[in-house]
Amino acid sequence: MTESNGFFIRIAFEELRDALAKEETTDVWDGTDNYTQSIAVLTDRLDPDPAGELSDDLGDGVLNFSIDEPEPKRSRLIHEVFKTTILAEQKVLDEVSVDTPNDIPNLWYDELSSSTVDEITRLLDFEGRSDLPDSWSAHTLVSDRLAEYADTSGSNSYEIWFPLNLIPKETGALPNTLTVGKTFIAPVSFDDWQDRLSEAVSQSSVDDINGRYSTLSQCIDRQDRPHRSTHSIWKFECDATSLARASRKFRERLDSVIGLLNFIDSNGPRYIIDHSELDDPSPSDQRTLVKPPFYLVFSDEEYIKFGSTTSMNRPPLRLTNDHQQSIERWLEPVQREDIGRPGKKYIESFRAFQSAATTEDPEREFLALWQAIESVVMTEEGDNSKDVLRRCRAFIQQNSSDSENYDTHDVLDHKLFRGRINRLKSRRNSLVHTGADVTIIQKDLALLQYGYRIVLDGVRDLLAEDRTHDEIIGVLDHGYKDHSTISEAISNKKDDRGTLETEISELDVELSGLEFVVEWIGE
């Protein structure tokens, strides 16, 4: 079995690289039969080169890890690690003058532009440039990244303290907690923060902490207190099997929380019937919540790490009473213990929205907004952009037929929306599948934000009603159809079920006879 695993890993690497050479993209890779099979058969212990006959650039050694996740989540996780590693490798090859990955020199990142280094850091889910390896090896990167999910015995409790450019409006107060799904963060007092920082300084040789006027100076003053006019301090807690996994949980889950807050603050673009605003949207608000520029990690009450990020410096978001009410409304459906797949995808969409809200690249923002919509409508593997738009139709159609929406002029006619969004679908496909040079303008982004807001609102209402996964999928797939079409479909399904029940009954009779024959002739 080990040799077979090595063969399949070779297929995975070679197909990914071949797809990039042909300017194909991840959608193509996901649908490639051999690659899908290779992911499906990966076991907990993988040898990429058991016979020593594979490509040299795969490296030597064993991918020794055990991912304690159910299928298909485990296969998807492995797939994502392979995919993003090869994407990062291609970005290196695009800027470094070498023919093969084997020829990538040491300190390769010194030959790249800062924007490419940032993109590679994001793809590999590293915290910053300092985490990048000096020498490039796709095998080693995959091995190390998968090892973070290792099923080791026991777990530790971690506390992560960090600043946010989030402050209360005037005399208001911050919420006692912010809970999005299983993510729980809470503001901490200035005195508690000073105690924690002093503890970290006493145990650390990190210049950024001991100096306290570089990374930290964005957020705290010379008395170690947060700048009240720009930042507040928060705490995140989790259990994890390793520091790396705790840090990953923190980054992923925090993105959902601040993505939600940025979504609430944006309120989505406004539209009127004659769509004049759509043609001339206003610029985006720069009061965007961004990831913290640093964080302190403690485990079992002991300081263990100072982490820094490539965060942008943005003006603070001032939390108002309206924000508080909106937070309660949008979070109410996902406060239960078991929120199911619809609730998880609902939360996941805020992470994509956060990516859109904090990038200054229109193409990245465009694709991130698509991902937000794809998440909330729960696209499946193999779905295309046409399927995504089909699942949006019910809510867009319902919104544009609501007279109250017309009264507030917060609507875009669903036929006009469908025409314009179909053009955006073509642009999206050009960006994703061919890498073509596509110009994304502000009104394109405004239209996608509009679609996301309307669809998210519709799914929120269904979650608040405690609708099941199947019921929500039913609305997404069929909610745009008229009553007679749906009634006919129901009738047809009942007929199909009746036919199957008859066939099952006939098979039961035949099976019973065959079983008696075995008994009659004797074993």
N, C-alpha and C positions, 0 to 999 in steps of 0.2 A: 504493500500500500504506500510505503514511503516513496518508492520510485515513481509511482503514479502521481503522487502529490507534487513531486518535483517537476514532472512533465506539465501538469496543469498550471503551475505557477509560471513556468516558461511561457505557456500560451498566454496567460494573463498579461505579462509584461510585453511580449512581442505584439499582441493585438492592440494594446493601448498605444504603443509607440507607432505602430503602423497606421492606426486611426489618426493620430496627430499628424503624421507625414502627409496623409491624404486630406488634411484640414477637416476631418470629421470631428464630431464632438461627443460629449458624454451620453447624449441620447442614443447615438449609434452604438456606443459601447454597451450600454445597458441591454440593448436588444440583440447583441451578437450571441449566437447560440453557444459557440465554444467558450466564450468568456463567461457567460452565465453558468455553464456547466462547471467551469473551473472553480468558480466561487462556491457553487453548491457542494462540491466534494471536498473542500478544504477541511481538514480535521484539526484537532487541537495541537498537533505537533507537525510542523511542516519543514521538510528539507528541500530547499530550492535547487540543490545541485547534488543529488545523492551519488551520481555516477561520475561527477566531475566533467560532464560533457556539455553543460549549458553555457550560455554566453558569459564571458568573463565579467561583464558589468553587473551581473546579478550578485557578485560577491560570494564569499564562502560562509559556511556555518549553517546553523539551524534556526528557523523561525520557531522558537520555543515559547509557546504561550497557550493560555487556556481562557477562552472568552465565555464567561458564564451568562450567556444571553440566549433566549429562545429563538428558534428560526421563525420568520425569515430575518429578524432583526440582526442576528449574528452575521449572516451572509451579507446583508446590506452594509454593516459596519466595516467588514473586511473589504468589500467593494469600494467603499468611500475612501479608505486609507490607500488602497492601490491607486485609485483614480487620481486623487489629489497629489500623490507623490509624483506620478508620471506627468501631470500637468505642470507641477513645479519644475521638474527636470527639463521639460520642453522650454520653459521660460528662460532657464539658464542657457540652454543650447542656442536659443534665439539671439542672445547677446554676446556669448563667449565664442570666439572663433575656433571651434573644434569640430571634428567630424562625428565622434561618438561620445556617449557618456563616459567611457573609459578615459577619454582625453581631458576631461574637465580638471583644471589645475586646482591645487590647494589654494585656500583663501579665495575661492571662486567668487564670493560675494563682493570682493573689492573691485571686480571688473563690471559690476552691474549698476544700473541707475538706481537711485534711492527708491523710486516708485516700484521698480521690479522687485527689489529686495522686500519692500513692504508687502507686495502681492504674494511672494513666495512664503513669507512669514505667515500670512493669513491662510494660505492653502494648507500649510503644514501644521497650522494651529499652534504656533509657537508664540511666546509672549513678546519677543522682541528680537532684534538682530543678533544679540549676544547668545541666543540659544541655537543659532544655526551652526551646523557642523563645519569644520574647516575643510574637510575633504568630502566629496560627493559620492554617495553610494545609495542607490535606490533600495537595494536589499536591506542595508542597515537602517535606513529611515523607516521602511515598512516594519521591520522587526521591532525597532524601538517604539514606534507609535502603537503597534498592536500590544506590546508588552504592558502599556499603560492600562490596558483592560484586563490584565492577568487576574485570574481568580485565586488570589492568595488567601491564606487563612486569616480570618479576623479583619476588622477595620478599625480605624481611628476616628475620633471626633475632631473636626477642624473648625476654627473660627477665622473668618477673613474680614478685616476691618479696612474700610476704604472711603474716600470722599466722593461725593456726587455734586455736580454743579446744579443742585436743586435746593431752593430755599423757600420758606413760607412767604406769602404775600403780606407785607406790612406787619400787622399784629397777629396774623394767623399762626397756625402750628402745623408741623408735619404730621402725617398719619402715624399712629402708634406702630403699625406694621404695614408692609405691602406683601401680599401673598398671591402669587400667580401659579396655580397648580401646586406642585410640591416645592416651589421656591418661596422662601420666607426671608425677608430682610427687614431690619428694624433700625430706626435712628438711635444713636447713642449720645449720651451727654458729653459736653466738652471735658468735664472732669474725668470721666471714664476714658475718653480718648487720650488725654494727657498721661494717665497712668499707663495705658498700653504702649504709647509711643516711648515713654521713658524706659519701660521694660525692654522694648526692642533695641533702643539705643545702647543700653547697658550690656546687651548680649551680642551686638553686631559690629562688624568691621566695615559694613557697607558705607561708602562715602556719602551716598545720597541721604542716608539716615543721620550719620554723624555730623555732616555739614548742615543738613536740614534747610539749605537755601538753593537747591537745584530743582530736582523733580518735586520735592515737597513744597517748595516755595510758591508754586502755583496755587496751593490750597491752604497753607498754614502760615501764621506769622511767626515772629521771632520768639514769641512766648508759647509756641507749639499749639496755638489754638487756631481752629479753622477761621478763615476770613468769612465772617458772618454774612457779608454782602455777596459772596459768590459760592460758598460751599457748605455742605453739611456732611457729617460723618455717619456711616451706616455699618451694620454688621450682618454677615451671612454665615450660617452654620450648616454643616453637612457631615455625614459619615462617608468615608471613602477608604479604599484599600491602599491608597498611596497619595503622596503629596501631589504628584502629577495629575491624578484623576480628580482630586479635590479642586485643583486649580482649573481644570477643564470644566467641571461642573459649575464652578463659580462664573466663569466667562460665559458659558452657554446660557445659564439660567438668568444671569443678570441682563443679558441682551433681551430676553423676553420681557423683563420688568420695565427696563427703560424704553424698550420699543413700544410697549403699551402706553407709557407716559408721553412719549413723543407723538404717538398717534392721537391721543386725547387732546394734546395741545394744538395739533395741526387742525383738528376739526374737519379735515378733508377740504378740498377746493369747493367753491360754490358755483352753481350753474343756474342759468335762467333759460327760459323757453327758447328765445331766439339765439341762444348759445354765443352771445357776444363775449361773455367772460371766458368761455372756453377758448376763443381765438386769441385772447389777450390776457392770460392769467397773470396774477401778481407774483413777484419773486417769493421764494420760500423764506419762512421765518428762520433766522439764524439762532434763535434761542433753543438750541437742540441739546438734549441730554446726551452726553458722550460717556464712553467707558472711563473709569477712573484712571488718572495718570500713574497711580501707584496703589499698592495694597500691602498690608501686613498680614502674615499668616501665623496663627498660633495653633498648637496641638497639645491637648492635655495641659492647658494653661501656660505652656512654654512657647516663646517666640522661636520660629524656625525659618522664616523666609521674608525677604523684602522683594516684591515683584513690581516691575515697571512696565508700562505699555507705551504705544505710539499714539496716545490719545491727542486729539486736537483740543485747543483751548477755546472754549465757546462761552458766551455770556450765560448767566444762570437762568434756569427756568423757574419762574416764581409760581408756586403752587397756590391756587385760589380755592375758594369754596366751590366754585363750579367744577374745578378739576377734581376735587374730592368727591363730589356727587357722580361725576362721570366715571371715576375709578371704581366706585361701588357698583355702578350699572354694568360696566364691562367685565368686572371680575365676578359678579354674583353667580353666573352660570358655571364657573369652574372652581368653586370653593369646596365642592364635595370631595370625599376621599377617592372615589372611583369616578373619574370623568370620562373614561373610555377613549376610543380613538378620535371621535369628533372633537372632544375637549382638548386632547393633546395637540391635534393639528391646528386648532384655533389658537392655542398658545404659541405653537411653533411659527405661526404666521407673523407674530409680533417680532420674532427674531429677524425674519426677512425684512420687515418694515424698518427695523432699526438699521440694517445695512443700507437700505435706501435713504434713510434720513441723514446718515452721517457721511456718505460719500460725496465727493465733489465732481465725480465723473458721471455725466449723463447716461452713458451706456450701462454702467454698473447699476445706477439707480433704476433704470428701465428694467433690467433683468431681475433685480431684487424685488421690484414691485410685482413682476410676473410670478416670482417664487412665492410671494406672500399670498397672491390669489390662488396659486396652485395648492398651497397648504390648506387654506381654509375650505376649499371645495373638495379636498381629499382625493386628489388625482392618484391613480394607480399606476404601477409600472406598465409601460406600454402605451399609456394615454398620450395624446398629442395636444397641441395648442387648440385644435378644434374642439376636443373633448372638454378642455378647460372653459372655453367660452360657452359651450352648451350648458355646462353646470352653473354658469352665472346667470343664464337667461331668466330663470324663474324670479329671482329677486329684483333684477333690473326691470323686468316687465311689470312686476307688482308695484315697484316704486314709482314708475312713470304713469301708472294708471290710478294712483292714489290722489284724489282731488286735494287733500290737505297739502301734499307735496307741491302741487301746482300753485296753491295759494301762497306758499312761502318761497316759490321760485327756486327751490332746491332740487331741481330735477333736470334730467336730460331725456328726451323722448327715446324709448328703447329701440326704435327702428334706426334713429340717427346714431345712437350709441353702438348698435351692432355694426353699422356700416363703418364707423370710424375705428372701432376696436378690431374689426377684421383687417383693416389696413395695418394696424399696429401688430397684429398677429404675423403678418408677412414680414414686417421689420424684425420682429423677434426671431423668426425662423432664419432670416438672413444672418443675424448676429450669431445665433447659436450653432447653426448647421454649416454655414459656409465661411464665417468670419469676415463677411463682406463689410465694406466701409459704409456704415449707416449713420445718418445724422439724426440724432434724437433732440427734439426741441421741447421747450417747457410745456406746451399744451399736450404733448404726448404723455408726459409724466403726470400732468394734471388729470388726464382722462383715466389713466390706470389707477391713480389714487381714488378717483371717484368710484370706479368699479369695485375696488377693494373695500372701500367704506360701506357701500351698499350691500355687498355680498356678506361681509363680516357681520353687519347689523342683522341680516336675515338669519344667519347661522346662530348668532347670539340668542335671538328670540326662541329658536327651536331648542337650544340647549337649556334656556331658562324654563321651558315647558317640560324639561326632562324627557325629551324625545329620544328614542333609541337610535343607534347607528343606522339600522335599516330604514327607519322612518326618515331620517335626515337625507340619506342617500336617495330615497324615493323622491323627495322634494327636489334635490339637485338634478336628478336625471329626468324627471317628468313634470315638474311643477309649472313649466311654461306652456304645457299643452292644454287644450280646451277640455271641458268636462266630458263631451261625447267621445273624444279620442281616448281618454283615460278609462272611461267606462267600457269601451270596446276592448281595450287592452286587458282589463280585469276579466272580462268574459272569456277572452281567448286563453288567458292563463288558467282559469278554472277548467276550461275544456282540456287543456294540456295536462293538468293535474289529474283529471278524471281518466284520461287515456292511460296515463302512467299507472294509476291505481289499478286499472283493469289488467294491464300488462303484468304488474307485480302479483296480482291475484292468480293469474294464469301460471306464472312462473312458480308460485308457491305450490300449486296443485302438481305441477310437473316434478318439482323438487321432492315433494312428499312421496310420489310414486317411485322415483329413483332410489330414495332412501330405503323404501320397503323392499325393492329388488335386492339391494345389498344384504338386507336381513334375511330374505327368502333363500338366496343362494348360499348364505353362510359365509363367514369370514375365513 
